[in-house]
Amino acid sequence: MSSTRNASDVSGVTPDGAAWLASAGTYPRSTLSHWGERPEAPVVLPCGAVFDVVSVPTIFGRRMLDRMWDEGPGSGPVAEFRGRMLLFAAPGTAQRLPALMEWEEWGAHGSRTDGVPPLLCHGTGDAVTVPAPTPRSGSRWLVAPDTRHPWLPGPEVLLWAAVRAAREAVRISIFPPADQDANVYDVSRRR
């Protein structure tokens, strides 16, 4: 990997960011060496110690990311990989986020599930494929790691962003829900 970042390439990972990512693996120096030889190669890294990952459908993930940057604290590293958005989060998020979603009735058995797609939470015992440090077709960094200690959102921030994104999706729907107090007329009976 080169030691400088191309100013026109905001999706590239800095050397410090690559070191942070590699630190999640069992052999960080081997990962960095691999990337030195093949900077376009994705790698599989374990979750749970350095970061957790919340994987969401790309469109919904974009809405979450917009909320996090427009109205909230921003995000940690974020990647797009094979049609999913990978939100890097604080360790422990994968265990806590589903419980918070359920408690807030946005989880799998809650009553408000229409707007929030299933969030795939990867934590201790899981591994994810992360995009290469340099952009490549099919995968890329939207918010690239650029430091050895990036800020990572916790489960509360991701819950907040998911709820805001779901509410926004409902607001911009072409077919808004019917007003429950409105009169309903059967236009097929019109003469």
GIMOPE-V599009 format. One record per backbone hydrogen bond with DSSP energy under -1.0 kcal/mol. NH is the residue of the N-H (numbers start at 1). CO is the residue of the C=O. If there is no record, write none. Layout:
nh:NH co:CO
nh:NH co:CO
//
This chain:
nh:9 co:6
nh:12 co:9
nh:13 co:133
nh:14 co:145
nh:18 co:14
nh:19 co:15
nh:20 co:16
nh:21 co:17
nh:22 co:18
nh:23 co:19
nh:24 co:21
nh:25 co:22
nh:31 co:27
nh:32 co:28
nh:33 co:29
nh:34 co:30
nh:35 co:31
nh:36 co:32
nh:37 co:33
nh:38 co:34
nh:41 co:38
nh:43 co:130
nh:45 co:128
nh:47 co:126
nh:48 co:51
nh:52 co:89
nh:53 co:122
nh:54 co:87
nh:55 co:120
nh:56 co:85
nh:58 co:83
nh:61 co:57
nh:62 co:58
nh:63 co:59
nh:64 co:60
nh:65 co:61
nh:66 co:62
nh:67 co:63
nh:68 co:64
nh:69 co:65
nh:70 co:66
nh:71 co:67
nh:74 co:68
nh:78 co:143
nh:79 co:86
nh:80 co:140
nh:81 co:84
nh:82 co:138
nh:84 co:81
nh:85 co:56
nh:86 co:79
nh:87 co:54
nh:88 co:77
nh:89 co:52
nh:90 co:153
nh:93 co:90
nh:96 co:92
nh:97 co:93
nh:100 co:96
nh:101 co:97
nh:102 co:98
nh:103 co:99
nh:104 co:100
nh:105 co:102
nh:106 co:101
nh:107 co:101
nh:110 co:107
nh:112 co:105
nh:120 co:55
nh:122 co:53
nh:126 co:123
nh:128 co:45
nh:130 co:43
nh:134 co:39
nh:136 co:139
nh:139 co:136
nh:140 co:80
nh:142 co:78
nh:143 co:78
nh:158 co:154
nh:159 co:155
nh:160 co:156
nh:161 co:157
nh:162 co:158
nh:163 co:159
nh:164 co:160
nh:165 co:161
nh:166 co:162
nh:167 co:163
nh:168 co:164
nh:169 co:165
nh:170 co:166
nh:171 co:167
nh:172 co:168
nh:173 co:170
nh:182 co:179
nh:187 co:185
nh:189 co:186
nh:190 co:187
//
